[in-house]
Amino acid sequence: MRKGRGLVEVEIYDELLKITGCAKILLDNICNHRENPKTKKLCAEINEEAWPQVKKMVADFKRLKAQKKKTSPEQLPSPVEGKYSVRRR
């Protein structure tokens, strides 16, 4: 396996295990658990053959998680703020 390739953080790995299709792919292709030298976080190591598929699953999960955060009521802009700005010349 190439250095730095095939590492998925354990927090994301645990969330993906809750999804049936993802869980089967992850459990069939996991090699090892080790600490990532760059981030010092515990990571799951994935087989190189399955890495493109797992990488896509992780990217989709992160994108979905970011959308949920973005649409929370606290994040929405105020409908009044900035609506009637005064234009100066």
All heavy atoms as an XYZ file, in Angstrom:
721
protein
N       0.852     -1.182      0.000
C       0.000      0.000      0.000
C       0.889      1.234      0.000
O       1.895      1.280      0.694
C      -0.892     -0.010      1.232
C      -1.829      1.152      1.288
S      -3.024      0.987      2.592
C      -4.239      0.093      1.670
N       0.513      2.208     -0.753
C       1.298      3.434     -0.825
C       1.159      4.245      0.451
O       0.139      4.179      1.124
C       0.821      4.277     -2.010
C       1.172      3.657     -3.320
C       0.703      4.556     -4.419
N       0.027      3.700     -5.381
C      -0.745      4.141     -6.333
N      -0.977      5.412     -6.470
N      -1.308      3.312     -7.179
N       2.180      5.009      0.752
C       2.188      5.793      1.985
C       1.100      6.868      1.958
O       0.969      7.609      0.988
C       3.552      6.455      2.159
C       3.691      7.177      3.460
C       5.064      7.743      3.616
C       5.176      8.476      4.936
N       6.460      9.110      5.084
N       0.322      6.951      3.028
C      -0.704      7.975      3.152
C      -1.966      7.682      2.374
O      -2.891      8.470      2.365
N      -2.031      6.565      1.706
C      -3.201      6.249      0.909
C      -4.042      5.205      1.630
O      -3.517      4.256      2.190
C      -2.780      5.698     -0.440
C      -3.943      5.380     -1.313
C      -3.601      5.544     -2.730
N      -4.817      5.337     -3.499
C      -4.829      5.192     -4.781
N      -3.718      5.237     -5.456
N      -5.951      5.011     -5.417
N      -5.329      5.393      1.617
C      -6.228      4.424      2.205
C      -6.507      4.619      3.676
O      -6.894      3.692      4.353
N      -6.341      5.838      4.182
C      -6.620      6.098      5.592
C      -7.932      6.860      5.735
O      -8.150      7.861      5.076
C      -5.484      6.912      6.216
C      -4.130      6.239      6.281
C      -3.100      7.191      6.849
C      -4.186      4.975      7.097
N      -8.793      6.348      6.580
C     -10.077      6.985      6.877
C     -10.129      7.197      8.380
O      -9.897      6.265      9.148
C     -11.256      6.091      6.430
C     -12.583      6.741      6.760
C     -11.174      5.787      4.950
N     -10.432      8.414      8.817
C     -10.512      8.696     10.252
C     -11.596      7.835     10.901
O     -12.631      7.556     10.302
C     -10.805     10.168     10.488
C      -9.657     11.070     10.119
C      -9.944     12.527     10.408
O     -10.961     12.830     11.041
O      -9.119     13.349      9.978
N     -11.348      7.423     12.130
C     -12.229      6.491     12.817
C     -13.626      7.081     13.024
O     -14.622      6.365     12.951
C     -11.599      6.036     14.153
C     -12.571      5.216     14.967
C     -10.359      5.221     13.882
N     -13.724      8.393     13.262
C     -15.040      9.012     13.456
C     -15.898      8.854     12.194
O     -17.080      8.511     12.264
C     -14.899     10.501     13.790
C     -14.233     10.777     15.122
C     -12.709     10.779     15.039
O     -12.157     10.909     13.931
O     -12.082     10.637     16.092
N     -15.298      9.095     11.037
C     -16.022      8.953      9.763
C     -16.298      7.477      9.500
O     -17.380      7.109      9.044
C     -15.217      9.595      8.621
C     -15.112     11.100      8.848
C     -15.860      9.313      7.276
C     -14.196     11.818      7.897
N     -15.325      6.635      9.789
C     -15.467      5.194      9.613
C     -16.658      4.669     10.416
O     -17.465      3.891      9.908
C     -14.169      4.519     10.049
C     -14.152      3.024      9.944
C     -13.978      2.395      8.718
C     -14.295      2.233     11.078
C     -13.951      1.016      8.627
C     -14.263      0.859     10.996
C     -14.078      0.249      9.774
O     -14.061     -1.110      9.690
N     -16.799      5.103     11.667
C     -17.913      4.675     12.513
C     -19.251      5.116     11.937
O     -20.234      4.374     11.978
C     -17.754      5.207     13.932
C     -16.622      4.535     14.683
O     -16.219      3.418     14.279
O     -16.144      5.121     15.664
N     -19.320      6.332     11.404
C     -20.564      6.828     10.802
C     -20.911      6.040      9.546
O     -22.077      5.738      9.301
C     -20.440      8.316     10.473
C     -20.385      9.212     11.689
C     -21.666      9.190     12.510
O     -22.764      9.125     11.923
O     -21.559      9.231     13.748
N     -19.911      5.703      8.731
C     -20.156      4.943      7.509
C     -20.570      3.505      7.805
O     -21.268      2.887      7.011
C     -18.924      4.962      6.604
C     -18.631      6.285      5.911
C     -17.311      6.207      5.162
C     -19.741      6.688      4.971
N     -20.158      2.965      8.940
C     -20.552      1.605      9.307
C     -22.046      1.494      9.597
O     -22.607      0.404      9.555
C     -19.759      1.119     10.517
C     -18.329      0.683     10.241
C     -17.654      0.275     11.538
C     -18.270     -0.445      9.245
N     -22.694      2.609      9.876
C     -24.133      2.602     10.147
C     -24.952      2.427      8.876
O     -26.118      2.068      8.929
C     -24.536      3.893     10.857
C     -23.919      4.025     12.227
C     -24.256      5.348     12.847
C     -23.537      5.521     14.177
N     -23.765      6.845     14.763
N     -24.332      2.663      7.712
C     -24.999      2.521      6.419
C     -24.709      1.114      5.909
O     -23.555      0.706      5.798
C     -24.484      3.581      5.425
C     -24.700      4.973      6.013
C     -25.189      3.444      4.089
C     -24.004      6.069      5.256
N     -25.760      0.363      5.563
C     -25.628     -1.055      5.247
C     -24.656     -1.337      4.104
O     -23.745     -2.133      4.237
C     -27.007     -1.655      4.891
O     -27.900     -1.338      5.948
C     -26.924     -3.152      4.731
N     -24.806     -0.701      2.963
C     -23.931     -0.953      1.819
C     -22.499     -0.551      2.078
O     -21.556     -1.257      1.709
N     -22.325      0.569      2.731
C     -20.978      1.048      3.061
C     -20.311      0.123      4.070
O     -19.109     -0.136      3.978
C     -21.031      2.459      3.636
S     -21.619      3.697      2.491
N     -21.076     -0.374      5.019
C     -20.519     -1.244      6.056
C     -19.932     -2.508      5.444
O     -18.836     -2.934      5.817
C     -21.596     -1.597      7.075
N     -20.618     -3.102      4.482
C     -20.118     -4.326      3.855
C     -18.804     -4.064      3.127
O     -17.849     -4.823      3.271
C     -21.141     -4.889      2.886
C     -20.648     -6.125      2.170
C     -21.763     -6.931      1.616
C     -21.295     -8.132      0.827
N     -20.189     -8.864      1.345
N     -18.737     -2.968      2.382
C     -17.521     -2.633      1.644
C     -16.366     -2.360      2.610
O     -15.252     -2.844      2.412
C     -17.769     -1.421      0.729
C     -18.744     -1.803     -0.381
C     -16.472     -0.910      0.124
C     -19.264     -0.635     -1.176
N     -16.632     -1.603      3.657
C     -15.580     -1.268      4.618
C     -15.065     -2.503      5.363
O     -13.860     -2.685      5.525
C     -16.073     -0.228      5.611
C     -16.265      1.179      5.064
C     -16.940      2.059      6.107
C     -14.950      1.785      4.653
N     -15.984     -3.335      5.824
C     -15.571     -4.504      6.602
C     -14.823     -5.525      5.747
O     -13.937     -6.220      6.247
C     -16.781     -5.143      7.272
C     -17.420     -4.301      8.381
C     -18.690     -4.953      8.882
C     -16.446     -4.067      9.512
N     -15.172     -5.631      4.462
C     -14.474     -6.563      3.585
C     -13.080     -6.074      3.205
O     -12.223     -6.873      2.853
C     -15.279     -6.800      2.301
C     -16.536     -7.617      2.558
O     -16.632     -8.247      3.627
O     -17.418     -7.627      1.678
N     -12.848     -4.763      3.255
C     -11.600     -4.211      2.742
C     -10.723     -3.519      3.779
O      -9.764     -2.847      3.404
C     -11.909     -3.233      1.601
C     -12.508     -3.942      0.423
O     -11.903     -4.825     -0.146
N     -13.735     -3.585      0.084
N     -11.005     -3.678      5.045
C     -10.165     -3.031      6.060
C      -8.925     -3.891      6.316
O      -8.991     -5.111      6.332
C     -10.945     -2.789      7.366
C     -10.122     -1.927      8.296
C     -11.336     -4.080      8.016
C     -10.915     -1.359      9.429
N      -7.790     -3.232      6.449
C      -6.521     -3.936      6.702
C      -6.099     -3.811      8.154
O      -5.694     -4.779      8.775
C      -5.389     -3.333      5.863
S      -5.622     -3.410      4.127
N      -6.173     -2.579      8.662
C      -5.487     -2.284      9.903
C      -6.058     -1.001     10.498
O      -6.725     -0.248      9.807
C      -4.001     -2.082      9.561
C      -3.104     -2.137     10.743
O      -3.543     -2.343     11.857
N      -1.828     -1.933     10.501
N      -5.789     -0.771     11.756
C      -6.038      0.524     12.387
C      -4.691      1.070     12.815
O      -3.885      0.347     13.396
C      -6.934      0.381     13.622
C      -8.374      0.187     13.280
N      -8.895     -1.034     12.954
C      -9.391      1.062     13.201
C     -10.189     -0.900     12.702
N     -10.518      0.356     12.842
N      -4.422      2.325     12.484
C      -3.159      2.924     12.884
C      -3.320      4.422     13.042
O      -4.303      4.998     12.588
C      -2.041      2.615     11.893
C      -2.222      3.269     10.544
C      -1.099      2.831      9.623
N      -1.241      3.442      8.331
C      -0.393      4.303      7.816
N       0.668      4.673      8.483
N      -0.582      4.809      6.626
N      -2.341      5.042     13.654
C      -2.360      6.484     13.862
C      -1.794      7.169     12.624
O      -0.743      6.794     12.119
C      -1.521      6.839     15.080
C      -1.617      8.294     15.466
C      -0.819      8.581     16.721
O      -1.322      8.244     17.805
O       0.281      9.128     16.581
N      -2.499      8.190     12.138
C      -2.012      8.967     11.006
C      -0.854      9.837     11.501
O      -1.024     10.613     12.435
C      -3.136      9.841     10.447
C      -2.763     10.547      9.179
O      -1.597     10.618      8.802
N      -3.771     11.066      8.506
N       0.316      9.730     10.878
C       1.464     10.498     11.373
C       1.301     12.013     11.260
O       1.864     12.759     12.045
C       2.631     10.008     10.510
C       2.060      9.175      9.449
C       0.655      8.869      9.774
N       0.514     12.465     10.293
C       0.326     13.910     10.102
C      -0.641     14.503     11.118
O      -0.378     15.530     11.722
C      -0.180     14.200      8.700
C       0.826     13.935      7.616
C       0.260     14.257      6.256
C       1.266     13.931      5.169
N       0.720     14.182      3.839
N      -1.797     13.861     11.285
C      -2.839     14.432     12.137
C      -2.851     13.872     13.557
O      -3.554     14.391     14.415
C      -4.226     14.182     11.516
O      -4.436     12.772     11.396
C      -4.352     14.851     10.163
N      -2.115     12.779     13.779
C      -2.060     12.117     15.084
C      -3.427     11.595     15.530
O      -3.718     11.489     16.708
C      -1.492     13.031     16.173
C      -0.127     13.582     15.863
C       0.909     12.500     15.850
C       2.279     13.114     15.612
N       3.222     12.179     15.080
N      -4.291     11.268     14.552
C      -5.607     10.695     14.846
C      -5.602      9.228     14.443
O      -4.895      8.821     13.524
C      -6.695     11.413     14.056
C      -6.956     12.822     14.516
C      -8.116     13.410     13.754
C      -8.406     14.822     14.203
N      -9.540     15.392     13.473
N      -6.425      8.434     15.126
C      -6.553      7.028     14.802
C      -7.324      6.888     13.494
O      -8.373      7.525     13.304
C      -7.283      6.289     15.922
C      -7.333      4.775     15.799
C      -5.920      4.192     15.872
C      -8.189      4.197     16.887
N      -6.796      6.074     12.581
C      -7.399      5.906     11.265
C      -7.531      4.426     10.930
O      -6.766      3.596     11.409
C      -6.561      6.584     10.194
S      -6.489      8.350     10.350
N      -8.502      4.121     10.066
C      -8.663      2.778      9.533
C      -7.974      2.732      8.178
O      -8.155      3.626      7.359
C     -10.142      2.449      9.381
N      -7.184      1.693      7.949
C      -6.457      1.551      6.696
C      -7.265      0.654      5.758
O      -7.721     -0.404      6.155
C      -5.086      0.941      6.977
C      -4.120      1.067      5.849
C      -2.722      0.640      6.263
O      -2.457      0.499      7.468
O      -1.912      0.452      5.365
N      -7.441      1.096      4.518
C      -8.275      0.411      3.542
C      -7.393     -0.198      2.448
O      -6.385      0.390      2.057
C      -9.273      1.396      2.897
C     -10.092      2.123      3.965
C     -10.205      0.701      1.919
C     -10.974      1.255      4.822
N      -7.793     -1.375      1.912
C      -7.072     -1.989      0.802
C      -6.994     -1.042     -0.383
O      -7.922     -0.281     -0.654
C      -7.773     -3.260      0.331
C      -7.527     -4.420      1.254
O      -6.503     -4.493      1.906
N      -8.472     -5.332      1.309
N      -5.902     -1.131     -1.117
C      -5.684     -0.226     -2.244
C      -6.694     -0.460     -3.366
O      -7.088      0.484     -4.054
C      -4.263     -0.406     -2.781
C      -3.851      0.683     -3.722
C      -2.376      0.644     -4.020
O      -1.634     -0.065     -3.340
O      -1.991      1.343     -4.963
N      -7.149     -1.698     -3.556
C      -8.114     -1.995     -4.621
C      -9.458     -1.319     -4.373
O     -10.143     -0.900     -5.294
C      -8.325     -3.507     -4.753
C      -7.100     -4.279     -5.194
C      -6.194     -4.626     -4.037
O      -6.684     -4.827     -2.897
O      -4.970     -4.674     -4.261
N      -9.864     -1.224     -3.118
C     -11.160     -0.643     -2.774
C     -11.069      0.846     -2.469
O     -12.091      1.494     -2.255
C     -11.749     -1.372     -1.573
N      -9.875      1.409     -2.443
C      -9.701      2.790     -2.029
C     -10.495      3.792     -2.866
O     -11.123      4.695     -2.309
C      -8.225      3.162     -1.973
C      -8.009      4.581     -1.591
C      -7.414      5.539     -2.327
C      -8.438      5.239     -0.388
N      -7.423      6.743     -1.673
C      -8.055      6.575     -0.474
C      -9.120      4.812      0.741
C      -8.310      7.492      0.530
C      -9.371      5.730      1.736
C      -8.968      7.051      1.632
N     -10.538      3.708     -4.216
C     -11.328      4.702     -4.981
C     -12.810      4.730     -4.575
O     -13.405      5.799     -4.455
C     -11.160      4.261     -6.431
C      -9.894      3.491     -6.453
C      -9.804      2.819     -5.117
N     -13.378      3.566     -4.345
C     -14.783      3.485     -3.954
C     -14.997      4.049     -2.548
O     -15.946      4.800     -2.305
C     -15.243      2.031     -4.020
C     -16.726      1.843     -3.886
C     -17.122      0.401     -4.097
O     -16.276     -0.491     -4.098
N     -18.400      0.165     -4.265
N     -14.120      3.730     -1.623
C     -14.236      4.220     -0.246
C     -14.000      5.727     -0.215
O     -14.682      6.457      0.508
C     -13.256      3.470      0.683
C     -13.247      4.078      2.070
C     -13.610      2.001      0.742
N     -13.053      6.202     -1.010
C     -12.765      7.631     -1.071
C     -14.000      8.409     -1.531
O     -14.320      9.458     -0.990
C     -11.602      7.870     -2.034
C     -11.136      9.293     -2.105
C      -9.941      9.388     -3.033
C      -9.493     10.810     -3.187
N      -8.340     10.914     -4.097
N     -14.734      7.862     -2.509
C     -15.968      8.502     -2.991
C     -17.037      8.509     -1.900
O     -17.726      9.505     -1.703
C     -16.487      7.790     -4.232
C     -17.669      8.466     -4.870
C     -18.101      7.721     -6.108
C     -19.254      8.374     -6.810
N     -20.320      8.856     -5.990
N     -17.146      7.412     -1.147
C     -18.125      7.350     -0.056
C     -17.815      8.394      1.012
O     -18.722      9.060      1.515
C     -18.133      5.961      0.590
C     -18.730      4.890     -0.249
S     -18.979      3.315      0.602
C     -17.405      2.977      1.336
N     -16.557      8.555      1.356
C     -16.159      9.526      2.380
C     -16.440     10.944      1.894
O     -16.955     11.779      2.647
C     -14.670      9.354      2.756
C     -14.190     10.490      3.625
C     -14.462      8.028      3.457
N     -16.145     11.219      0.621
C     -16.396     12.553      0.069
C     -17.891     12.863      0.071
O     -18.303     13.978      0.432
C     -15.839     12.651     -1.344
N     -18.721     11.888     -0.303
C     -20.167     12.084     -0.287
C     -20.675     12.315      1.132
O     -21.551     13.155      1.359
C     -20.883     10.882     -0.907
C     -20.660     10.773     -2.400
O     -20.243     11.781     -3.026
O     -20.896      9.683     -2.943
N     -20.122     11.567      2.091
C     -20.524     11.733      3.492
C     -20.175     13.126      4.002
O     -20.993     13.782      4.638
C     -19.848     10.665      4.351
C     -20.109     10.838      5.817
C     -21.331     10.500      6.360
C     -19.136     11.361      6.654
C     -21.573     10.663      7.714
C     -19.372     11.536      7.996
C     -20.591     11.182      8.528
N     -18.958     13.594      3.699
C     -18.542     14.923      4.150
C     -19.390     16.011      3.490
O     -19.751     16.996      4.136
C     -17.068     15.156      3.833
C     -16.136     14.406      4.741
C     -14.699     14.722      4.420
C     -13.749     14.034      5.368
N     -12.348     14.338      5.054
N     -19.720     15.836      2.218
C     -20.553     16.812      1.512
C     -21.952     16.861      2.131
O     -22.513     17.934      2.344
C     -20.632     16.435      0.033
C     -21.202     17.509     -0.846
C     -21.168     17.133     -2.322
N     -19.824     16.785     -2.762
C     -19.470     15.586     -3.233
N     -20.348     14.609     -3.314
N     -18.238     15.356     -3.625
N     -22.525     15.700      2.434
C     -23.845     15.637      3.054
C     -23.831     16.272      4.439
O     -24.742     17.019      4.803
C     -24.298     14.180      3.152
C     -25.664     13.927      3.764
C     -26.752     14.507      2.861
C     -25.883     12.448      3.951
N     -22.790     16.016      5.207
C     -22.658     16.581      6.547
C     -22.541     18.107      6.486
O     -23.130     18.814      7.302
C     -21.429     15.981      7.221
C     -21.297     16.278      8.669
C     -20.128     15.512      9.247
C     -19.896     15.873     10.683
N     -18.738     15.176     11.239
N     -21.808     18.618      5.496
C     -21.652     20.064      5.336
C     -22.973     20.717      4.943
O     -23.279     21.825      5.399
C     -20.594     20.363      4.285
N     -23.771     20.061      4.127
C     -25.071     20.607      3.738
C     -26.009     20.689      4.936
O     -26.756     21.641      5.085
C     -25.718     19.745      2.660
C     -25.179     19.982      1.286
C     -25.874     19.127      0.253
O     -26.547     18.151      0.597
N     -25.704     19.476     -0.996
N     -25.977     19.694      5.793
C     -26.837     19.704      6.980
C     -26.454     20.847      7.909
O     -27.311     21.501      8.480
C     -26.760     18.372      7.709
C     -27.503     17.269      7.014
C     -27.479     16.006      7.814
C     -28.244     14.906      7.100
N     -28.221     13.658      7.848
N     -25.165     21.103      8.067
C     -24.716     22.211      8.905
C     -25.131     23.541      8.302
O     -25.541     24.453      8.996
C     -23.192     22.190      9.034
C     -22.656     21.352     10.119
C     -21.164     21.590     10.233
C     -20.545     20.737     11.296
N     -19.100     20.928     11.348
N     -25.014     23.659      6.997
C     -25.278     24.910      6.294
C     -26.743     25.318      6.400
O     -27.058     26.499      6.467
C     -24.893     24.738      4.825
C     -24.910     25.982      4.008
C     -24.419     25.655      2.617
C     -24.495     26.837      1.712
N     -24.061     26.486      0.348
N     -27.658     24.363      6.423
C     -29.077     24.675      6.435
C     -29.676     24.745      7.831
O     -30.885     24.838      7.960
C     -29.861     23.638      5.609
O     -29.610     22.344      6.136
C     -29.459     23.692      4.154
N     -28.867     24.717      8.860
C     -29.417     24.841     10.203
C     -29.966     26.263     10.392
O     -29.463     27.212      9.800
C     -28.352     24.525     11.253
O     -27.359     25.497     11.239
N     -31.006     26.466     11.192
C     -31.636     27.776     11.343
C     -30.692     28.872     11.817
O     -30.865     30.035     11.460
C     -32.729     27.534     12.385
C     -32.956     26.075     12.398
C     -31.691     25.427     11.940
N     -29.686     28.502     12.592
C     -28.760     29.514     13.084
C     -27.886     30.057     11.953
O     -27.405     31.175     12.012
C     -27.851     28.931     14.187
C     -28.588     28.468     15.415
C     -29.125     27.057     15.262
O     -28.555     26.253     14.510
O     -30.159     26.768     15.882
N     -27.658     29.254     10.928
C     -26.774     29.636      9.832
C     -27.473     30.480      8.770
O     -26.819     31.149      7.988
C     -26.203     28.386      9.160
C     -25.355     27.539     10.061
C     -24.016     28.185     10.333
O     -23.494     28.905      9.517
N     -23.470     27.928     11.505
N     -28.797     30.432      8.717
C     -29.523     31.165      7.688
C     -29.408     32.670      7.917
O     -29.474     33.140      9.046
C     -30.999     30.757      7.678
C     -31.278     29.308      7.265
C     -32.751     29.003      7.436
C     -30.843     29.058      5.847
N     -29.248     33.441      6.848
C     -29.147     34.893      7.020
C     -30.493     35.496      7.413
O     -31.556     34.975      7.088
C     -28.718     35.378      5.638
C     -29.164     34.310      4.704
C     -29.109     33.026      5.471
N     -30.441     36.607      8.093
C     -31.654     37.291      8.508
C     -32.338     37.898      7.286
O     -31.676     38.497      6.436
C     -31.295     38.394      9.501
O     -32.431     39.178      9.762
N     -33.657     37.786      7.159
C     -34.338     38.333      5.990
C     -34.369     39.866      5.994
O     -34.536     40.489      4.957
C     -35.745     37.752      6.085
C     -35.919     37.393      7.512
C     -34.563     37.068      8.039
N     -34.189     40.497      7.133
C     -34.269     41.956      7.237
C     -32.891     42.599      7.070
O     -32.755     43.653      6.475
C     -34.884     42.368      8.592
C     -34.933     43.868      8.732
C     -36.261     41.764      8.753
N     -31.893     41.962      7.590
C     -30.550     42.518      7.595
C     -30.021     42.709      6.168
O     -29.975     41.794      5.369
C     -29.620     41.573      8.349
C     -28.230     42.101      8.531
C     -27.381     41.124      9.298
O     -27.867     40.618     10.329
O     -26.277     40.863      8.856
N     -29.670     43.946      5.853
C     -29.087     44.253      4.553
C     -30.076     44.367      3.420
O     -29.689     44.550      2.279
N     -31.353     44.260      3.703
C     -32.348     44.287      2.645
C     -32.491     45.693      2.069
O     -32.587     45.860      0.856
C     -33.688     43.796      3.192
C     -34.728     43.596      2.128
C     -35.972     42.951      2.700
C     -36.991     42.695      1.610
N     -38.178     42.066      2.127
N     -32.520     46.694      2.919
C     -32.683     48.073      2.474
C     -31.429     48.869      2.814
O     -31.425     49.686      3.712
C     -33.900     48.715      3.150
C     -35.174     47.982      2.845
C     -35.763     47.149      3.793
C     -35.789     48.109      1.608
C     -36.934     46.467      3.515
C     -36.957     47.429      1.327
C     -37.519     46.619      2.293
O     -38.671     45.956      2.004
N     -30.376     48.624      2.097
C     -29.139     49.364      2.381
C     -29.179     50.728      1.706
O     -29.767     50.901      0.644
C     -27.936     48.573      1.895
O     -28.000     48.417      0.517
N     -28.571     51.688      2.345
C     -28.533     53.043      1.815
C     -27.315     53.154      0.901
O     -26.196     52.826      1.294
C     -28.418     54.089      2.966
C     -28.310     55.479      2.412
C     -29.614     53.932      3.902
N     -27.544     53.636     -0.291
C     -26.461     53.763     -1.241
C     -25.934     55.184     -1.207
O     -26.671     56.134     -1.416
C     -26.971     53.409     -2.637
C     -25.901     53.332     -3.664
C     -26.464     52.816     -4.935
N     -25.378     52.688     -5.919
C     -25.562     52.415     -7.154
N     -26.773     52.183     -7.606
N     -24.552     52.326     -7.971
N     -24.652     55.301     -0.971
C     -24.042     56.640     -0.913
C     -23.162     56.858     -2.140
O     -22.512     55.970     -2.613
C     -23.194     56.779      0.352
C     -24.022     56.690      1.587
C     -23.158     56.856      2.779
N     -23.967     56.686      3.979
C     -23.664     57.205      5.116
N     -22.583     57.918      5.259
N     -24.436     57.016      6.159
N     -23.130     58.108     -2.564
C     -22.289     58.454     -3.703
C     -21.230     59.413     -3.318
O     -21.230     60.172     -2.484
C     -23.134     59.112     -4.791
C     -24.121     58.117     -5.365
C     -24.821     58.776     -6.496
N     -25.771     57.811     -7.014
C     -26.386     57.960     -8.125
N     -26.177     59.003     -8.879
N     -27.225     57.066     -8.548
